[in-house]
Amino acid sequence: MYFFLFLSGTFIWGCSKSKIPSYLFVDSVFVNTHYQTHGSASHKITDIWVYLNDDFIGAFELPVKIPILEQGNHKITIKAGIKVNGIANTRTAYPFYTDYSEYIDLEENKTINIKPSFTYRPETIFHWTEDFDLAGISFTYSSDSDTSFKIVTNPLAFEGTSSGAAYLYNSTLKFEAISPIQNNIPRSQKPVFLELNYKINQVLIVGIYFDYPAPANQYSLVYLNPTETWNKIYVNLTEKVALKPNSPILVFFGLNRNSTDSPANIYMDNIKLISF
């Protein structure tokens, strides 16, 4: 479910305008992970979905100060919100992060700072991860790909000891990296997402293959725009993987460069293909 109406700090939760509100202030959130199980704690949580005593208040962009016309001890629940496929009008509560809940004493005209933290739900299945920190890289490459991922270290790496990088220049015109084959991705409309950190200076295509290498069906899902700094995206694969329920899938990353284009640089890290 996507949510299109976001509320500002002028919104007041309650029924009586004569009351003096209490306030919740959230300026940032955190993700905690067990690295061997979940990988990196990197996130791009842009919004919070807030509940008071399990009643939905609204979804808010961070940072936010939320006025609430209630006093006393109340249960506050917060869900982590993301932009699906990096698009601002397809925001949703990310299903793979746990909820944050605590009981808070609300007082008139008092601002309470909250630092929500999340982790992955225990039922999350990590089908494929690539953090470029271990020996070997799990990608293969299409037959017409002119280059491949290389390991780069600090200061080029995103975090940890290393990241993946691919460079296209001079006669190097095409790059296509392909994940290991995935046979166990659910096709029953259970959420399936791909997470990754990236920094690129030309458009990069993210998509999936069915029945690779032949006869293969290729579907482009997201076109990642250039970014001067590292970015993170959550790509929704749920509907596309359901198109061919009996076929294995592979994720691909592709870039086609014209001979007249400037050199292309691709940096990538913390790739996670997950579902329930």
ZIVEN-V917403 format. One record per residue. RES is the residue in one letter. PHI is phi as a letter, one per 30 degrees, with the letter a starting at -180 (* if undefined). D_FIRST is the distance of its C-alpha to the first C-alpha in whole Angstrom. Layout:
BEGIN
RES,PHI,D_FIRST
RES,PHI,D_FIRST
END
This chain:
BEGIN
M,*,0
Y,c,4
F,b,7
F,c,10
L,c,13
F,c,14
L,c,17
S,c,21
G,d,24
T,d,25
F,d,22
I,b,24
W,d,23
G,k,25
C,c,27
S,c,31
K,d,31
S,d,35
K,d,33
I,c,34
P,d,30
S,c,30
Y,b,28
L,c,25
F,b,26
V,b,24
D,c,25
S,a,24
V,b,22
F,b,23
V,b,22
N,c,25
T,b,25
H,c,28
Y,e,29
Q,d,31
T,c,27
H,c,25
G,i,26
S,d,26
A,c,24
S,e,23
H,b,20
K,b,18
I,d,17
T,c,16
D,b,15
I,b,15
W,c,13
V,c,16
Y,b,17
L,c,20
N,h,21
D,i,18
D,c,17
F,d,14
I,d,16
G,l,14
A,c,13
F,b,16
E,d,17
L,d,20
P,d,23
V,a,22
K,c,25
I,c,23
P,d,26
I,b,25
L,d,28
E,b,28
Q,b,31
G,j,32
N,d,30
H,b,27
K,d,24
I,c,22
T,b,18
I,b,17
K,c,14
A,d,14
G,c,12
I,b,12
K,c,12
V,d,10
N,h,14
G,i,15
I,c,14
A,d,14
N,c,12
T,b,9
R,d,8
T,a,6
A,d,8
Y,d,10
P,d,10
F,d,14
Y,c,15
T,d,17
D,d,17
Y,c,20
S,b,21
E,a,25
Y,c,27
I,b,28
D,d,31
L,d,30
E,b,33
E,e,34
N,i,34
K,c,34
T,c,31
I,c,30
N,d,28
I,b,26
K,c,25
P,d,22
S,b,22
F,b,20
T,b,21
Y,d,19
R,d,18
P,d,22
E,d,20
T,d,19
I,c,21
F,c,22
H,d,23
W,a,25
T,b,26
E,b,28
D,c,30
F,i,33
D,c,35
L,c,36
A,d,39
G,i,38
I,b,35
S,d,33
F,d,32
T,c,34
Y,b,35
S,d,35
S,d,39
D,c,39
S,d,37
D,d,40
T,a,39
S,b,37
F,d,35
K,b,38
I,d,38
V,b,38
T,c,39
N,e,39
P,c,39
L,d,37
A,d,35
F,d,31
E,a,32
G,i,34
T,c,37
S,a,36
S,b,33
G,c,33
A,b,34
A,b,35
Y,b,38
L,b,39
Y,a,42
N,h,45
S,d,45
T,d,41
L,c,39
K,b,36
F,b,34
E,b,32
A,c,31
I,b,29
S,d,28
P,e,30
I,d,29
Q,c,26
N,c,26
N,c,24
I,d,21
P,d,18
R,b,18
S,c,16
Q,i,12
K,d,12
P,e,11
V,b,14
F,b,14
L,c,17
E,c,18
L,a,22
N,c,24
Y,a,26
K,b,28
I,b,30
N,c,32
Q,b,31
V,d,28
L,c,27
I,c,25
V,c,22
G,a,22
I,b,23
Y,c,26
F,c,26
D,h,30
Y,d,31
P,c,34
A,a,35
P,d,34
A,c,31
N,c,28
Q,c,26
Y,b,23
S,d,22
L,c,18
V,b,19
Y,c,22
L,d,23
N,d,25
P,e,28
T,b,28
E,d,31
T,b,30
W,d,27
N,b,24
K,b,21
I,b,18
Y,c,15
V,c,15
N,d,12
L,c,14
T,e,12
E,d,13
K,d,16
V,d,18
A,d,17
L,d,20
K,b,23
P,d,22
N,c,26
S,c,26
P,d,26
I,b,24
L,b,26
V,d,24
F,b,26
F,b,27
G,b,29
L,b,31
N,c,33
R,c,36
N,d,39
S,d,42
T,c,43
D,d,39
S,d,40
P,e,39
A,c,36
N,b,35
I,b,32
Y,b,31
M,b,28
D,a,28
N,h,26
I,d,24
K,b,22
L,c,20
I,b,18
S,a,16
F,c,16
END
